[in-house]
Amino acid sequence: APATLDQFERIEEVGHGSFGRIVKVRRRSDGQQLVWKEIDYKNMGRREKQQLVAEVNILRALRHSNIVRYFDRILDSEHCRLYVLMEFCEGGDLKMFLSKYRKERTFLDEDLIWRIFTQIVLALHECHTHKDGIILHRDLKPGNIFFLDPSHTTVKLGDFGLSRTLESSATLAQTFLGTPYYMSPEQVDHSGYNQKSDIWSLGCLLFEMCSLVPPFDAADQKQLNAKILTAQCPALPAAAQYSADLHNLVRWMLQRNQDQRPTTDQILRFRPVRLVYRERR
Ligand SMILES: CNC(=O)c1c(C)[nH]c(/C=C2\C(=O)Nc3ccc(Cl)cc32)c1C
């Protein structure tokens, strides 16, 4: 039977993305902790509502240990709200995790970087090679990567595609609220988004895990776009003494020409990733 709102008790809001609030809830029947995402579709057009349903169905179809589990959805048509029930990730998001290191001025150990990065690649590989057709993430960033546990061992890719659904004016406005540091060159010059755009964002993510700042930064959108289109990929911090492998993989993913960027499959075969990945089997 479909879930209903009264089966859950709200505990607290844990996050707030461009799509809506993430609230920690407790299932009354067994005390299980979950989250739901509240999506207010009051201002959505018919096409966007159809796309939202399609995206939630994509979420339902994805089952992978490194993608946040979708459990159920609750439609409150009276208040035009959709609640998407998902797995509770007690360790919070990677954005908070990296900001702690930045504040303490310490770099992440290289093997921790490989362990986190490998899980994200495995999750993205599942999307890019999904049996029902390619699923693009479209919103890879530290704020959309979550730790299942407070020991930061297991990493989960947050939901995705919804940002594409909510390409209404609200979301676009929201998107321009947060600076899209990870936008690929092809997005900047409007030549379309594809898997290789996700790989660019993955490169920005790996760079930021190493340097604790994004590879391209600027005072405003225009200057950021110009940098993304022209600048070389900056070097990783020498003080961190990261390996040549790490430098090479970041440079490979941040190739301006998307044909020269690796696929998830090529990244999974990259030696240090393979070693972590083999160990995890
Ligand atoms: C301060 N907030 C947190 O520590 C936090 C915690 C404990 N959980 C979360 C977020 C999620 C969480 O716990 N499960 C999720 C499933 C999907 C999405 Cl998009 C987000 C989450 C956050 C942001």
The ligand as an ORCA input file, in Angstrom:
! r2SCAN-3c Opt
* xyz 0 1
  C      23.485     19.336      7.972
  N      22.896     18.314      7.170
  C      23.337     17.051      7.239
  O      24.226     16.686      7.993
  C      22.625     16.051      6.367
  C      22.260     14.748      6.760
  C      22.492     14.075      8.094
  N      21.639     14.131      5.715
  C      21.598     15.004      4.647
  C      21.043     14.756      3.340
  C      20.444     13.568      2.862
  C      20.182     12.329      3.534
  O      20.431     12.065      4.720
  N      19.607     11.462      2.662
  C      19.467     12.048      1.432
  C      18.923     11.533      0.230
  C      18.881     12.359     -0.906
  C      19.386     13.671     -0.819
  Cl     19.327     14.661     -2.258
  C      19.920     14.192      0.366
  C      19.963     13.353      1.508
  C      22.219     16.218      5.030
  C      22.384     17.427      4.136
*
